[in-house]
């Protein structure tokens, strides 16, 4: 009997294969944005994040078994004297982590990944729900060398605050990979579940500053979170599988319409993958020589299709509409 393999990884795009937004991005402010590799969001909080301070790239560099990785490089030196912290964050959709559920709390689970940096030091691995957080760290022992790291987060009976059934498509749980922080955003104690009402820290007190000098970098791939207290080999998916999973949260679509009359025209575009929620839609228009589209707007926007209205002021030509669809957590 053929036994189908089970993919134990609760993380999408853990091998950094998909980068729909592009392979390079320069961060020039504070805040949180999805930039290059899908599903992994960069977070920079506090003051002194002005100017082009960080470069985020999808790299064709990885340990054995991996083609791609994500690299975050400092473009300016940051001592965190006037900045709170920076990290990479992965947001889980509530219904996708039901296998972690243990009464009101969470089961044992294990995080594993590959890391590389130009410097040695400690990298925070932290998880956070609406009620509690847990932080620990792993150590990069050798510079400029891929190293495999694992940590097991112990089970807890504390109420996680994850609303699996009432808010299945919402976000109540996430994973952080640390870049650097100041004292006010460090947890009081590592390796225990901390109540977020009394300890709002984001990272381990052992966190190394991976942005202390220009060209400092932290690189990662093979990110996996699985139920249980043992790290198992990375579960690879094909590019097509990963792309379809990522398109639930973000996708770029294209529609071309032949126009034969001046005025308002309705167009319906059916999405290749159903999205998590009705997407925030941004349009880009390319006109042909014989048709000019002056305005386009979404009229009906659900998780499977976009119905949009456009006004065309010249006829007998084609109008191409690019749709940027965002339903990220």
N, C-alpha and C positions, 0 to 999 in steps of 0.2 A: 504494500500500500504506500502510495506517495504521500509524504508528510510535508505540507507547506511550511516554510520557515516563518517564524513569528518575529515581527519587528518590535523589539522591546523599547525602542527609543521614543520618548514622548516629545522630543524636539524635532521640529521641521527645519530642513536645510542645515543640519548640523555639520555637513561636509562643505559648506560654503559654496555649493555649486551654482546657485541661482543668484543673479544680481540684476534684477529687472531695471533698476533705476540708473545703472551705470557701474563702472568698475573703479571710479575715483571720485572723491568728494572732498572739498575743503570746508571745514567747519569754521565759521567766523563770528559766532555769537555764543551766548549761553542757551540753555534749553535742551530739549530732547527731540531727536529726529531719526527716522529711518533714512539711511544714506545709500550704501552700496549693497552688500549682501542682504538678501531678504530675511525678515523676521528678527534681525538683531539690531537693536536701537542704541544709538550713542547718546549719552547723557552728560551734560556739562552744566553744573549749577554753581551759583555764587557770582560775585563780581570778578573783574579782570579776565573775562573771556572774550574781550573785544579783539578785532582784527582776525587774520587768518592764523588760528592757533593750532589746528590739528588737521592731518590728512588721513582719510580713511580709504583704503583700497582693497579690492579683491585681488589677491596675488596668485600666480601660478607657481606656488611654492608650498610644499607640504611634506610631511613625513611619509614613509612608505605606506602605500594604500590610499593616499589622498593626493588629488591634483591641486585643489584650491585651498586658500586660507584667507582670513581677514586680518589686515595689518592696520594698526593705528599708530601714527607717527607724530611726534611733537614738532611743531613748526616754530614755537617760541618756548622758552623755559618758563615753567610754572612751579612756584614754590608753595602754592596753596595758602599763602598768607592772607589773601583776599578772595579766595575761592573755596567753596564748600567741598566739592568732590566731583569726580568723573568716573564713569563706569560704562560697561556695555550691559544691556538688559534684554532678556528674552521674556516676552509676555505669553503666558499659556491661556488658551481658551478653556473656560471652566469645564465643559463637558469632555474635553480631551484628557483631563487628569483624574477622571473618576476612579481609575485603578489605584490612585494614591489614598483614597478615602478609607479612613479607619474610625468608624463611629463619627464623632464630631472632629476628630483630629486627623493625623496623617500616618501612614505606614513608614517603615524604613525605606529610604531610597538612596540611590548612588548617582553621583555626578562624575563623569570622566571627560577628559579633553586633552588635546595636545597644545602645548604652549612653547613660545620662542620669544626671546628678547635680546637686545644688545647688552643687557645687564642682568646680573643675578638679583634675586630678591623675592618678596612674598606677594602673591596675588590672591585677593579676596575671592572666595566663592561663597555667595550668600543667597538665601531664598527668603521670600517675604510673602505673607498672605495679608488679608485685611486685619487679622488679629495679632499675629506673631511673626517674628523673624528669627533666622538662625544664620550666623556667620562663622566661617572658618577660613583657613588659608592654605595654599600649597606653595611650595618653594621652587623657584627656578634655580638650579644648582650650577649650570654652565651656560655662559653667554653664547648667543648665536647658534644654539643647538636645539632641535626639537626634543621636547621631553613630555612623556605621558604622565598624567596626574589623575588621581582618583580620590574622592572623599565620600564617605557614607554619612548621611544625615539620619539621626536616630528617630524612631517613631515618637509621636507625641499624642497625648489625649486632650491637649488643650484645643479649644474651639478654633478651627482654622479661619472661619469666616468666609469660606469658599461656598458660594451658592450654586451647587452643581445643577439642581433641578429648577430653581426659581429664576436663575439667570444663566442658562447653559452657554450662551454665546458671549458672555461677559468675561472680564479679566479679574480674577481674584488672587492670582499667584504668579510670581515671576522669579527669575534667576538673574543674579548680578555677577559680573566678572570685573574686578576692580582695576582702575588705572591709578588713582591717587585720591587723597582726601586730607582735610585738616581735622583738628581734634573734635570739633563740634559734630561731625558726621561720622564719628567712629563709635561702634557699639561699646558698651561698658565691659562686656565679657564675651569672649568667643566660646564656641562649642557648647552652647546651650540655647534653648528656645527663650527668646526675650519678648516681653509684652510691649507692643508698639506704643501703647498709651504712655508708658513710662520710659522707654528706651527707643528713641526714633533713629538711632544710628543706622548708617547704610553699609558700613564696611568694617573690616577687622582692624583693630589697633595695630596689627603687625603689617599693614599694607605698605608696600614700597611705592615711592613716587616714580612712575614710569613716564613722567613728562618733566623731569627736573632739568633736562638739557635738550637743546635743539637736536633733532634726529633720534632721540630716545624712541623706542617703539615696543609695542606688545603685539604679538601675533598669535592667532589661535585657529584651530580647526578640530574636527572630530568631536564636537560637543554632544554629549549624550546624558540624558537623565532617565533612569529606569527604576522600577520598583524592586526592592530587595537590598541586601547588604553586600552584594558582590558585583563588581564591574565585569561585564561581559564584552566580547569584541564588538566593535562598532557595526551597526546595522546599516549597510549601504542601500540606498534606493537609486533607481535610474534617474537621469536628469529629468525625463518626462514626468515621472512620479513626483519628484520634488517641486517641479514647476507648477503642476496642477494643485498641489497642496499650498504653495505660496500664493497662488492666484485667488485663493479664498480671501486673502487679506489685501492684496494689491495686484492690479494688472493694468496693462496698457493695451487698449483695443483700437481697432481701425475700421472705419466705415467709409465707403465711397458711394456717392449718389449721383445718378445721371439726372440733370435738371432740364426740363423742357419749357418751363414757364416762370415768369416773374411772380414773386409773392412768398407766402409762408408754405413750408413743406414739413411734413412729419416724417421722421425716420425711426425705425425700431432696430435696435442692435441686440442680438442675443449673445450673452456672455459665454465664453468657452468653459468657464468654471463658475459654479454658484458661489457667491460671496457670503461672507459672514453676516453682513448687514447691508442695508442700502448704502451705496458708496458715495463719498464726496467726489464730485466729478469736475474735472478741469478739461476744457476743450482747447484744441489747437486746430486751425483751419488752413487748408491749402486750396486755393482757388485755381481753376483752369482759366485759359484765356477768354473763354466765352461764358463763364458763370462766376458771379461774385457773391459770396455769402457774407452778409453784414452782421449777423447776430446768430448765436446758437445757444440754447438753454435746455436743460433737462426738464421735462414735464412730468414723466413718471419714471421713478428710479426704484427698482426692487432688487432682490439679490440675484436674479437670473437674467434681467434685461434692462436696457435703457431705452426709453422713448423720448426723443428730443425734437424740438421745434427749431427750424432755422429759416431766416428770411434771406431770399436770394434776389438781388437787384438786376441781374442779367441772366439771360436764359441760353439754352442749347449748349450746355457744357456740363462738366462734372465738378463736384465739390468733394474734397477729401477731409474727413474729420477724424482727428486723433483724440481718443478719450483716455484720460489718466484717472483711474478709479481706485479710491483709497477707502478701505474698510478695516484699517489696522486697529489693534487694541490700544 
